[in-house]
Amino acid sequence: MRTYHKDNNADFTCKYCGWTVSTRAEISGVTNRNHCPFCLHSRHVDLFNPGDRLCACKGLMAPVGLTLKETRDKYAAQTNGELMLVHRCNACGAISINRIAADDDAAMLLAILGDNLEEQPVLSERCKTSGIQLLRDNHCYLVYTQLFGGVTLPRPAAAVI
């Protein structure tokens, strides 16, 4: 009897933008890749733990924001923690956080930071009830330094009077 094993972390084609996504940890820096590095969309595949691929929904998950994963260090500043991507399932409405991968498009990550949460009160409330604090556009410096290290943000040009 032949047994087939389906690789749950195999390369995949993004259901949103159509790009082929590599799941190789050497490229992405993560072991359980589940979102596209180009458009940041994902699929609702994990149920209990990252990489379990047990969720029956399989809906498309849109990137809706960024958050910081709480650190276990009780002495750390509140701005410490791992920068995480927040997704909302278009099919069932579930909210989840995902690790940002090394090859994720930084411009896309910064673009979703600037999304206006006041126009999405339901999303904002769902995140709060899930214990997720969405970062806002005033956290741009924090996000920038998390993505690029200790570099400084470019300063806007001085106004000519």
C-alpha positions in Angstrom: 0.0 0.0 0.0 1.4 3.4 -1.0 1.0 6.3 1.4 1.1 9.8 0.1 2.3 12.7 2.2 1.2 16.1 1.3 3.8 18.8 2.2 1.8 21.3 4.2 4.5 23.9 3.8 5.2 23.6 0.0 5.7 26.5 -2.4 2.3 27.9 -3.5 0.6 30.3 -5.9 -1.0 33.3 -4.2 -4.7 33.2 -4.6 -4.9 37.0 -4.7 -2.1 38.2 -7.0 -1.0 35.0 -8.7 2.7 35.1 -7.8 4.5 31.9 -7.0 5.6 32.0 -3.3 8.7 30.1 -2.0 8.4 28.7 1.4 12.1 28.0 1.8 13.2 29.3 5.2 16.6 30.4 3.7 14.6 33.0 1.7 11.8 34.0 4.0 13.4 33.5 7.4 10.3 31.8 8.7 9.5 28.1 9.0 5.7 28.3 8.3 5.1 30.6 5.4 1.5 31.3 4.8 1.3 34.7 3.1 2.5 36.2 -0.1 5.6 38.5 0.2 4.3 40.7 -2.7 0.7 41.5 -1.8 0.8 40.2 1.9 -2.5 38.2 1.4 -2.8 34.8 3.0 -5.2 31.9 3.3 -7.1 30.8 6.4 -5.2 27.5 6.8 -4.1 27.3 10.4 -6.5 26.5 13.2 -4.7 26.1 16.5 -1.0 26.7 15.8 1.1 28.2 13.1 1.8 25.5 10.5 -0.9 23.1 11.6 -2.9 23.7 8.4 -6.1 22.3 10.1 -8.6 25.1 9.3 -11.4 24.0 7.0 -12.2 27.6 6.0 -9.4 28.2 3.5 -10.8 31.7 2.8 -8.6 34.5 1.5 -7.1 36.6 4.3 -6.5 40.3 3.6 -3.7 42.2 5.4 -5.4 44.8 7.6 -2.7 46.1 9.8 0.4 45.7 11.9 0.9 44.9 15.6 3.6 44.1 18.0 3.6 40.6 19.5 3.9 41.0 23.3 7.3 40.2 24.7 7.6 38.0 27.7 10.1 40.4 29.2 8.2 42.2 31.9 10.9 44.9 32.0 10.8 45.6 28.2 9.3 48.8 26.9 5.8 48.7 25.5 7.3 49.4 22.0 9.3 46.2 22.2 8.2 43.0 20.6 8.1 41.4 17.3 6.4 43.2 14.4 3.5 41.1 13.2 1.1 41.3 10.3 -2.6 41.3 11.1 -5.0 39.4 8.7 -8.8 39.2 8.5 -10.5 36.3 6.7 -12.8 37.5 3.9 -14.9 34.3 4.3 -15.4 34.0 8.1 -14.1 37.2 9.5 -11.4 35.6 11.7 -8.5 37.8 12.8 -5.0 36.4 13.1 -1.5 37.6 13.4 1.4 36.3 11.3 5.2 36.7 11.5 6.6 39.1 9.0 9.0 37.3 6.7 12.4 38.6 5.6 11.3 38.8 1.9 8.0 40.7 2.6 7.6 43.9 0.6 8.5 46.7 3.0 6.6 49.3 1.1 3.5 47.2 1.3 4.0 46.8 5.1 4.3 50.6 5.5 1.3 51.2 3.3 -1.0 49.1 5.4 0.2 50.9 8.5 -1.3 54.1 7.1 -4.8 52.6 6.6 -7.4 54.7 8.3 -8.8 52.7 11.2 -11.5 55.2 12.0 -13.2 54.2 8.8 -13.2 50.6 9.9 -14.7 50.6 13.5 -15.8 47.0 13.3 -12.3 45.8 12.4 -10.8 48.0 15.2 -13.3 46.5 17.7 -12.7 42.9 16.6 -8.9 43.4 17.0 -9.4 44.8 20.5 -11.6 41.9 21.6 -8.9 39.5 20.2 -6.3 41.3 22.2 -4.6 42.8 19.2 -3.5 46.4 19.4 -3.3 47.7 15.8 -0.4 50.1 15.1 -1.4 53.5 13.6 0.3 55.8 11.2 1.9 57.6 14.1 3.9 54.4 14.8 5.7 54.9 11.5 9.1 55.4 13.1 8.7 52.3 15.2 7.7 50.2 12.2 10.5 51.7 10.1 13.2 50.9 12.7 11.8 47.4 13.2 12.0 46.8 9.4 15.3 48.5 8.6 17.2 48.7 11.9 18.6 51.8 13.5 18.5 53.9 10.4 16.9 57.3 10.5 13.8 58.3 8.5 14.3 60.7 5.7 13.3 64.2 6.7 10.7 66.1 4.7 12.1 69.0 2.7 12.0 72.4 4.4 9.2 74.6 3.1 10.3 77.6 1.1 8.8 80.8 2.4 
